[in-house]
Amino acid sequence: MIKILFFAALRERLDCEQYLLSCEGNTLDVASVLSQLQSRCQNWQQELSRTDLLCAVNQQLVPLTASVQDGDELAFFPPVTGG
Amino acid sequence: MSIFVAVQSDDFCLASEYHELRRNPACGAIVTFSGLVRELHDTVLHGMTLEHYPGMTEQALNRIATDALNHWQLAAVHIIHRVGRLKPNEQIVFVGVASAHRAAAFAACEFIMDYLKNRAPFWKKEHTATGDYWVEAKASDQQALARWE
């Protein structure tokens, strides 16, 4: 399983905080996980296609080309606005 | 060299932080920054909520502090960022840098804030007289990184 987390405005728009994705022992790239999530419904398609979306694997910022595997924590979120 | 990072809902005390930074005998200069919840131009702000990504936030702040220590000769770096519901004029963030001389402390403090604004996973939601709105990231914050790259 890959644990997928969503934060802030993205979490609210998807109405989802956490999503578990079965990867059946395969290593996937983040972009392919994203396209699986986008195919769930039109709202997810739209929200997860935003070009400013940020992504972290095991709590490190990574590009969409990064890979994920069983047991990883993947997170998607909007640009950060702290400080 | 010491790093102190905290993500907390409690307020912080500038005098206490300053006192801690002063304790290092190598310290000849201290620069501090504090960021506050400010009013809006177009509507009344009742407050804001700071959301974060627990775990990743602390790692990101430690990484930024470590990068600052690798760039400049510093005695100490303290970063405190609050989360949860905050009222107007409350303190949000504290950065304190101690070094032998002022130039390194000034530069490192700006470096830390510039990277915190772009790399640390915090999000602000404003509660206003006209509704609740997530704050949009500013291009100027991202452009501020250019001077360090």
HADDOCK unambig.tbl for C-alpha pairs under 7 A between the chains (distance, minus, plus):
assign (segid A and resid 8 and name CA) (segid B and resid 51 and name CA) 6.81 0.50 0.50
assign (segid A and resid 8 and name CA) (segid B and resid 123 and name CA) 6.39 0.50 0.50
assign (segid A and resid 9 and name CA) (segid B and resid 134 and name CA) 6.47 0.50 0.50
assign (segid A and resid 59 and name CA) (segid B and resid 56 and name CA) 4.77 0.50 0.50
assign (segid A and resid 79 and name CA) (segid B and resid 137 and name CA) 5.92 0.50 0.50
assign (segid A and resid 80 and name CA) (segid B and resid 117 and name CA) 6.94 0.50 0.50
assign (segid A and resid 80 and name CA) (segid B and resid 118 and name CA) 6.17 0.50 0.50
assign (segid A and resid 80 and name CA) (segid B and resid 119 and name CA) 6.97 0.50 0.50
assign (segid A and resid 80 and name CA) (segid B and resid 120 and name CA) 6.80 0.50 0.50
assign (segid A and resid 80 and name CA) (segid B and resid 121 and name CA) 5.50 0.50 0.50
assign (segid A and resid 80 and name CA) (segid B and resid 122 and name CA) 5.53 0.50 0.50
assign (segid A and resid 80 and name CA) (segid B and resid 123 and name CA) 5.50 0.50 0.50
assign (segid A and resid 80 and name CA) (segid B and resid 137 and name CA) 6.41 0.50 0.50
assign (segid A and resid 81 and name CA) (segid B and resid 117 and name CA) 6.18 0.50 0.50
assign (segid A and resid 81 and name CA) (segid B and resid 122 and name CA) 5.80 0.50 0.50
assign (segid A and resid 81 and name CA) (segid B and resid 123 and name CA) 4.78 0.50 0.50
assign (segid A and resid 81 and name CA) (segid B and resid 124 and name CA) 5.95 0.50 0.50
assign (segid A and resid 81 and name CA) (segid B and resid 135 and name CA) 6.71 0.50 0.50
assign (segid A and resid 81 and name CA) (segid B and resid 137 and name CA) 5.53 0.50 0.50
assign (segid A and resid 82 and name CA) (segid B and resid 117 and name CA) 5.48 0.50 0.50
assign (segid A and resid 82 and name CA) (segid B and resid 122 and name CA) 4.63 0.50 0.50
assign (segid A and resid 82 and name CA) (segid B and resid 123 and name CA) 5.55 0.50 0.50
assign (segid A and resid 82 and name CA) (segid B and resid 124 and name CA) 6.47 0.50 0.50
assign (segid A and resid 83 and name CA) (segid B and resid 35 and name CA) 6.55 0.50 0.50
assign (segid A and resid 83 and name CA) (segid B and resid 92 and name CA) 6.83 0.50 0.50
assign (segid A and resid 83 and name CA) (segid B and resid 93 and name CA) 5.84 0.50 0.50
assign (segid A and resid 83 and name CA) (segid B and resid 116 and name CA) 6.60 0.50 0.50
assign (segid A and resid 83 and name CA) (segid B and resid 117 and name CA) 5.52 0.50 0.50
